[in-house]
Amino acid sequence: MASLRKRDESKFWFACLTLPNGRRVQRSTKETDRKKAQQIADKWETVTRAHVTARQTQRVIADLYRNITGNLIEFPTAREYFEKWVEDKRPETKKSTHVFYRAKARRFLNWLGSRADEQITLIEREDIKKYREFEMKRVSWRSARHAIKFLRMVFKSAKEDGKYHEENPANGVKIAEQDGVRRRGLKIPEIRRILEAAGDEWKSLIYFGLYTGQRLGDLARLTWQYVDLNRDEIRFVSRKTGRAMIIPIAPPLRAQIEKLPAGDDPHQPLHPCAFASVQKSGEVNTLSRQFYELLANAGLLPQKDHQRLETAPGRDGRRRMSQISFHSLRHTATSLMKNAGVSASVVMDIIGHDSELMSAHYTHVDEETKRAALSKMPSL
């Protein structure tokens, strides 16, 4: 006879079973009645002792569950559930976010191989750990962390939908920040060298990066509707924090903006190539690679620092971390304003940093104060 147990976090009885390989597992019977739960557990134990396929096991358990409880139980495969989850997110998310989700789902399903067509309940924490190791050999630690966070979201939904009855297998699977490389800001002479090596669009993006302190993804997605030259302001919502950003346009940046070709369509992007890249992939990986190459051409990065690691060849291969990147312009903007005597609260409001000590809900920095702060930035 199979044994039963209760868990503090659940009202249902759990069957304790021994699989053919000797491993002990616990599965929810989805029953609060002990007698019915014992019937289910005993039948499950009989199934686990037989040499049957996963599909046969599903059929036996489904029939058993229906006969005892009168309810149907579904066993979606990993592929079925992931694809449905991604499709359900389409009306809830921006197009680029949906593209990001779809890419993460496809990558995980490809890694599963034939197991993607087995029931999702067969995926366990050890599988997530193995996938973590696979990703860490292939991409940066940040990208690998995003992959695990994505899986955590999907399995959380699966548990809420009743399609996954165990604890979220991605919970507790973490990725530590990479040691040994500390990012730094770019110096003004270095920025001038980069501008000399850059094409027109990258020159413009660099100006935007320095004089707004914003992330590459947000800048690449800017269209003319976010730029108000009459008020000398750029207004948009940060994709990472969801915060509404209002940034006065510094004089050097305005001079750069006035050089850009503008049409009558407010949805026209300021930087068409960068915009097309992030819209297609939902990520900034391609743009980051281009900027690495630009840094190398300017003589600021040895060629080896932005080459792919030998263990991860291919277009999406993992790259060595370097001290400087486009994000360094964000550090530079912060340092230049602070060195000019601008208060930390004003800098944080412009850059968009989050802090436990200052919340946008309680602290307001007026536009003139921010404009004065940006006017202290040096001209290139």
DAUR-V353171 format. One record per residue. N is the residue number from 0. SS is DSSP state (H for helix, E for strand, - for the rest). PSI is psi in degrees with one decimal (* if undefined). NEAR is the number of other ideal C-beta (glycine too) atoms within 8 Angstrom. Layout:
n=N ss=SS psi=PSI near=NEAR
n=N ss=SS psi=PSI near=NEAR
This chain:
n=0 ss=- psi=133.4 near=5
n=1 ss=- psi=148.8 near=11
n=2 ss=E psi=156.9 near=7
n=3 ss=E psi=155.7 near=13
n=4 ss=E psi=159.7 near=8
n=5 ss=E psi=148.1 near=7
n=6 ss=- psi=147.9 near=6
n=7 ss=- psi=-34.2 near=4
n=8 ss=- psi=0.4 near=3
n=9 ss=- psi=147.7 near=8
n=10 ss=- psi=-8.6 near=3
n=11 ss=- psi=157.5 near=10
n=12 ss=E psi=141.3 near=14
n=13 ss=E psi=134.5 near=13
n=14 ss=E psi=133.2 near=16
n=15 ss=E psi=115.5 near=11
n=16 ss=E psi=155.1 near=13
n=17 ss=E psi=120.0 near=8
n=18 ss=- psi=164.6 near=9
n=19 ss=- psi=-26.4 near=6
n=20 ss=- psi=4.5 near=4
n=21 ss=- psi=-7.0 near=5
n=22 ss=- psi=136.9 near=6
n=23 ss=E psi=134.0 near=7
n=24 ss=E psi=162.2 near=8
n=25 ss=E psi=132.4 near=10
n=26 ss=E psi=136.4 near=10
n=27 ss=E psi=133.7 near=11
n=28 ss=- psi=-9.5 near=13
n=29 ss=- psi=28.0 near=8
n=30 ss=- psi=138.4 near=12
n=31 ss=- psi=-18.0 near=6
n=32 ss=- psi=118.9 near=6
n=33 ss=H psi=-38.2 near=8
n=34 ss=H psi=-45.7 near=6
n=35 ss=H psi=-38.9 near=11
n=36 ss=H psi=-37.4 near=15
n=37 ss=H psi=-37.2 near=12
n=38 ss=H psi=-45.3 near=9
n=39 ss=H psi=-44.6 near=14
n=40 ss=H psi=-41.6 near=16
n=41 ss=H psi=-42.7 near=10
n=42 ss=H psi=-40.5 near=11
n=43 ss=H psi=-41.5 near=14
n=44 ss=H psi=-38.5 near=13
n=45 ss=H psi=-41.2 near=8
n=46 ss=H psi=-42.9 near=11
n=47 ss=H psi=-24.2 near=10
n=48 ss=H psi=-18.1 near=6
n=49 ss=- psi=153.6 near=6
n=50 ss=- psi=86.0 near=3
n=51 ss=- psi=162.2 near=7
n=52 ss=- psi=166.7 near=5
n=53 ss=H psi=-39.8 near=8
n=54 ss=H psi=-40.9 near=6
n=55 ss=H psi=-40.4 near=8
n=56 ss=H psi=-45.1 near=10
n=57 ss=H psi=-44.2 near=10
n=58 ss=H psi=-43.7 near=8
n=59 ss=H psi=-47.1 near=11
n=60 ss=H psi=-40.5 near=13
n=61 ss=H psi=-45.0 near=12
n=62 ss=H psi=-43.5 near=8
n=63 ss=H psi=-47.2 near=11
n=64 ss=H psi=-40.9 near=13
n=65 ss=H psi=-40.9 near=11
n=66 ss=H psi=-36.3 near=6
n=67 ss=H psi=-42.6 near=10
n=68 ss=H psi=-19.8 near=9
n=69 ss=- psi=3.2 near=4
n=70 ss=- psi=156.8 near=6
n=71 ss=- psi=147.0 near=6
n=72 ss=- psi=132.3 near=9
n=73 ss=- psi=147.4 near=6
n=74 ss=- psi=78.9 near=9
n=75 ss=- psi=146.8 near=10
n=76 ss=E psi=165.7 near=11
n=77 ss=H psi=-42.4 near=16
n=78 ss=H psi=-45.3 near=9
n=79 ss=H psi=-45.6 near=9
n=80 ss=H psi=-44.0 near=13
n=81 ss=H psi=-44.4 near=14
n=82 ss=H psi=-38.8 near=9
n=83 ss=H psi=-40.4 near=9
n=84 ss=H psi=-45.8 near=12
n=85 ss=H psi=-42.2 near=12
n=86 ss=H psi=-39.2 near=7
n=87 ss=H psi=-26.0 near=7
n=88 ss=H psi=-13.2 near=11
n=89 ss=H psi=-51.1 near=8
n=90 ss=H psi=-9.5 near=4
n=91 ss=H psi=-14.5 near=5
n=92 ss=- psi=164.6 near=9
n=93 ss=- psi=159.6 near=5
n=94 ss=H psi=-43.9 near=8
n=95 ss=H psi=-36.2 near=10
n=96 ss=H psi=-40.0 near=10
n=97 ss=H psi=-39.2 near=13
n=98 ss=H psi=-40.8 near=11
n=99 ss=H psi=-47.2 near=10
n=100 ss=H psi=-43.7 near=12
n=101 ss=H psi=-40.2 near=9
n=102 ss=H psi=-41.2 near=11
n=103 ss=H psi=-39.8 near=11
n=104 ss=H psi=-44.6 near=14
n=105 ss=H psi=-39.5 near=8
n=106 ss=H psi=-43.0 near=9
n=107 ss=H psi=-42.2 near=13
n=108 ss=H psi=-39.0 near=11
n=109 ss=H psi=-38.0 near=8
n=110 ss=H psi=-38.3 near=8
n=111 ss=H psi=-30.5 near=11
n=112 ss=H psi=-130.7 near=6
n=113 ss=H psi=-22.7 near=6
n=114 ss=H psi=-15.1 near=9
n=115 ss=H psi=-21.9 near=12
n=116 ss=H psi=15.1 near=7
n=117 ss=- psi=164.6 near=9
n=118 ss=E psi=145.6 near=10
n=119 ss=H psi=-26.1 near=13
n=120 ss=H psi=-13.6 near=9
n=121 ss=H psi=-9.6 near=9
n=122 ss=- psi=130.6 near=11
n=123 ss=- psi=175.2 near=8
n=124 ss=H psi=-35.6 near=9
n=125 ss=H psi=-34.0 near=6
n=126 ss=H psi=-42.2 near=10
n=127 ss=H psi=-38.2 near=14
n=128 ss=H psi=-41.1 near=9
n=129 ss=H psi=-38.6 near=8
n=130 ss=H psi=-37.3 near=13
n=131 ss=H psi=-45.1 near=13
n=132 ss=H psi=-39.4 near=8
n=133 ss=H psi=-45.4 near=9
n=134 ss=H psi=-38.4 near=12
n=135 ss=H psi=-24.0 near=11
n=136 ss=H psi=-18.4 near=8
n=137 ss=H psi=-37.4 near=10
n=138 ss=- psi=178.7 near=11
n=139 ss=- psi=163.3 near=9
n=140 ss=H psi=-31.9 near=10
n=141 ss=H psi=-45.9 near=6
n=142 ss=H psi=-39.0 near=10
n=143 ss=H psi=-38.4 near=14
n=144 ss=H psi=-41.0 near=9
n=145 ss=H psi=-40.0 near=9
n=146 ss=H psi=-42.7 near=15
n=147 ss=H psi=-38.3 near=16
n=148 ss=H psi=-37.9 near=8
n=149 ss=H psi=-46.8 near=12
n=150 ss=H psi=-37.6 near=13
n=151 ss=H psi=-40.0 near=12
n=152 ss=H psi=-46.1 near=8
n=153 ss=H psi=-46.0 near=12
n=154 ss=H psi=-26.8 near=13
n=155 ss=H psi=-44.3 near=9
n=156 ss=H psi=-40.1 near=9
n=157 ss=H psi=-39.8 near=12
n=158 ss=H psi=-42.0 near=13
n=159 ss=H psi=-32.1 near=6
n=160 ss=- psi=-5.7 near=7
n=161 ss=- psi=15.7 near=5
n=162 ss=- psi=-12.1 near=10
n=163 ss=- psi=114.7 near=10
n=164 ss=- psi=-6.6 near=8
n=165 ss=- psi=-177.2 near=10
n=166 ss=- psi=150.4 near=5
n=167 ss=- psi=116.4 near=9
n=168 ss=- psi=-18.3 near=13
n=169 ss=- psi=-11.2 near=11
n=170 ss=- psi=136.1 near=7
n=171 ss=- psi=-6.2 near=5
n=172 ss=- psi=106.2 near=11
n=173 ss=- psi=165.1 near=5
n=174 ss=- psi=119.5 near=8
n=175 ss=- psi=150.2 near=6
n=176 ss=- psi=141.0 near=4
n=177 ss=- psi=133.1 near=8
n=178 ss=- psi=163.0 near=5
n=179 ss=- psi=-16.4 near=4
n=180 ss=- psi=120.5 near=8
n=181 ss=- psi=126.2 near=4
n=182 ss=- psi=149.0 near=9
n=183 ss=- psi=167.0 near=8
n=184 ss=- psi=165.3 near=9
n=185 ss=- psi=143.0 near=12
n=186 ss=- psi=155.6 near=7
n=187 ss=H psi=-44.5 near=8
n=188 ss=H psi=-35.2 near=6
n=189 ss=H psi=-40.4 near=11
n=190 ss=H psi=-38.6 near=14
n=191 ss=H psi=-38.2 near=9
n=192 ss=H psi=-39.4 near=11
n=193 ss=H psi=-41.9 near=14
n=194 ss=H psi=-35.5 near=10
n=195 ss=H psi=-30.7 near=7
n=196 ss=H psi=-8.5 near=8
n=197 ss=- psi=153.0 near=10
n=198 ss=- psi=177.0 near=5
n=199 ss=H psi=-45.1 near=6
n=200 ss=H psi=-41.4 near=10
n=201 ss=H psi=-33.7 near=11
n=202 ss=H psi=-46.0 near=11
n=203 ss=H psi=-43.9 near=13
n=204 ss=H psi=-36.1 near=14
n=205 ss=H psi=-42.1 near=13
n=206 ss=H psi=-45.1 near=12
n=207 ss=H psi=-41.3 near=14
n=208 ss=H psi=-41.0 near=15
n=209 ss=H psi=-44.2 near=13
n=210 ss=H psi=-0.2 near=13
n=211 ss=H psi=-24.3 near=12
n=212 ss=- psi=21.8 near=12
n=213 ss=- psi=165.8 near=13
n=214 ss=- psi=152.3 near=10
n=215 ss=H psi=-41.4 near=13
n=216 ss=H psi=-43.5 near=11
n=217 ss=H psi=-40.9 near=13
n=218 ss=H psi=-38.4 near=14
n=219 ss=H psi=-27.8 near=14
n=220 ss=- psi=-0.3 near=13
n=221 ss=- psi=134.3 near=14
n=222 ss=E psi=171.8 near=11
n=223 ss=H psi=-20.3 near=11
n=224 ss=H psi=-19.1 near=6
n=225 ss=H psi=-4.8 near=8
n=226 ss=E psi=122.8 near=11
n=227 ss=E psi=97.4 near=8
n=228 ss=- psi=-22.1 near=9
n=229 ss=- psi=-39.0 near=4
n=230 ss=- psi=-2.9 near=5
n=231 ss=- psi=53.0 near=9
n=232 ss=E psi=151.3 near=11
n=233 ss=E psi=126.2 near=12
n=234 ss=E psi=127.9 near=9
n=235 ss=E psi=173.4 near=10
n=236 ss=E psi=124.3 near=7
n=237 ss=- psi=128.3 near=13
n=238 ss=- psi=-30.7 near=8
n=239 ss=- psi=-44.1 near=7
n=240 ss=- psi=-16.0 near=6
n=241 ss=- psi=13.8 near=6
n=242 ss=- psi=137.2 near=8
n=243 ss=E psi=118.9 near=7
n=244 ss=E psi=132.3 near=12
n=245 ss=E psi=108.9 near=9
n=246 ss=E psi=117.5 near=12
n=247 ss=E psi=145.9 near=10
n=248 ss=- psi=116.0 near=13
n=249 ss=- psi=148.7 near=10
n=250 ss=H psi=-44.8 near=8
n=251 ss=H psi=-34.4 near=11
n=252 ss=H psi=-37.6 near=12
n=253 ss=H psi=-40.7 near=11
n=254 ss=H psi=-37.1 near=8
n=255 ss=H psi=-41.8 near=12
n=256 ss=H psi=-38.3 near=11
n=257 ss=- psi=-14.5 near=7
n=258 ss=- psi=-16.8 near=6
n=259 ss=- psi=140.6 near=8
n=260 ss=- psi=122.5 near=3
n=261 ss=- psi=134.2 near=5
n=262 ss=- psi=-164.2 near=6
n=263 ss=- psi=-11.5 near=2
n=264 ss=- psi=117.0 near=6
n=265 ss=- psi=-16.9 near=6
n=266 ss=- psi=2.5 near=7
n=267 ss=- psi=130.1 near=10
n=268 ss=E psi=149.5 near=11
n=269 ss=- psi=-35.1 near=12
n=270 ss=- psi=87.4 near=12
n=271 ss=H psi=-43.9 near=8
n=272 ss=H psi=-44.5 near=7
n=273 ss=H psi=-40.7 near=13
n=274 ss=H psi=-46.5 near=14
n=275 ss=H psi=-37.0 near=9
n=276 ss=H psi=-48.0 near=12
n=277 ss=H psi=-29.5 near=15
n=278 ss=H psi=-35.8 near=10
n=279 ss=H psi=-44.9 near=7
n=280 ss=H psi=-21.7 near=10
n=281 ss=- psi=2.6 near=12
n=282 ss=- psi=172.7 near=9
n=283 ss=- psi=15.4 near=10
n=284 ss=H psi=-44.9 near=9
n=285 ss=H psi=-43.3 near=9
n=286 ss=H psi=-38.0 near=13
n=287 ss=H psi=-40.8 near=11
n=288 ss=H psi=-41.1 near=10
n=289 ss=H psi=-39.4 near=9
n=290 ss=H psi=-35.6 near=12
n=291 ss=H psi=-44.8 near=14
n=292 ss=H psi=-36.4 near=9
n=293 ss=H psi=-41.3 near=12
n=294 ss=H psi=-39.6 near=14
n=295 ss=H psi=-41.6 near=13
n=296 ss=H psi=-27.9 near=7
n=297 ss=- psi=-1.5 near=11
n=298 ss=- psi=16.7 near=5
n=299 ss=- psi=-14.2 near=9
n=300 ss=- psi=128.9 near=10
n=301 ss=- psi=148.5 near=5
n=302 ss=H psi=-36.5 near=7
n=303 ss=H psi=-23.9 near=6
n=304 ss=H psi=-22.6 near=10
n=305 ss=H psi=14.6 near=13
n=306 ss=- psi=157.7 near=8
n=307 ss=E psi=151.0 near=9
n=308 ss=- psi=148.0 near=9
n=309 ss=- psi=-28.9 near=5
n=310 ss=- psi=-5.6 near=5
n=311 ss=- psi=70.1 near=11
n=312 ss=- psi=167.5 near=5
n=313 ss=- psi=170.8 near=6
n=314 ss=- psi=-35.9 near=3
n=315 ss=- psi=15.5 near=6
n=316 ss=- psi=153.9 near=11
n=317 ss=- psi=142.6 near=11
n=318 ss=E psi=152.5 near=11
n=319 ss=- psi=140.1 near=8
n=320 ss=- psi=144.1 near=7
n=321 ss=- psi=163.8 near=11
n=322 ss=- psi=-24.8 near=7
n=323 ss=- psi=146.0 near=11
n=324 ss=- psi=-174.9 near=10
n=325 ss=- psi=-33.5 near=10
n=326 ss=- psi=-20.4 near=9
n=327 ss=H psi=-29.0 near=13
n=328 ss=H psi=-31.4 near=14
n=329 ss=H psi=-42.5 near=12
n=330 ss=H psi=-41.3 near=12
n=331 ss=H psi=-46.6 near=13
n=332 ss=H psi=-43.2 near=16
n=333 ss=H psi=-47.4 near=13
n=334 ss=H psi=-43.3 near=9
n=335 ss=H psi=-41.8 near=11
n=336 ss=H psi=-41.2 near=15
n=337 ss=H psi=-38.9 near=10
n=338 ss=H psi=-24.2 near=6
n=339 ss=- psi=4.0 near=9
n=340 ss=- psi=10.0 near=5
n=341 ss=- psi=136.1 near=9
n=342 ss=- psi=153.6 near=5
n=343 ss=H psi=-38.8 near=6
n=344 ss=H psi=-37.0 near=9
n=345 ss=H psi=-44.0 near=13
n=346 ss=H psi=-44.6 near=14
n=347 ss=H psi=-36.5 near=11
n=348 ss=H psi=-40.4 near=11
n=349 ss=H psi=-48.6 near=15
n=350 ss=H psi=-33.9 near=11
n=351 ss=- psi=21.0 near=12
n=352 ss=- psi=145.5 near=7
n=353 ss=- psi=148.0 near=4
n=354 ss=- psi=143.7 near=7
n=355 ss=- psi=-20.8 near=2
n=356 ss=- psi=-15.8 near=3
n=357 ss=- psi=125.7 near=8
n=358 ss=- psi=140.0 near=6
n=359 ss=- psi=-19.1 near=8
n=360 ss=- psi=-22.7 near=3
n=361 ss=- psi=-18.9 near=5
n=362 ss=- psi=124.3 near=8
n=363 ss=- psi=128.0 near=4
n=364 ss=- psi=118.6 near=9
n=365 ss=- psi=161.3 near=6
n=366 ss=H psi=-37.7 near=8
n=367 ss=H psi=-36.0 near=6
n=368 ss=H psi=-43.3 near=9
n=369 ss=H psi=-38.2 near=15
n=370 ss=H psi=-40.7 near=10
n=371 ss=H psi=-37.4 near=8
n=372 ss=H psi=-44.7 near=13
n=373 ss=H psi=-25.4 near=13
n=374 ss=H psi=-16.7 near=8
n=375 ss=- psi=-4.5 near=10
n=376 ss=- psi=139.9 near=13
n=377 ss=- psi=154.0 near=5
n=378 ss=- psi=144.7 near=5
n=379 ss=- psi=* near=9
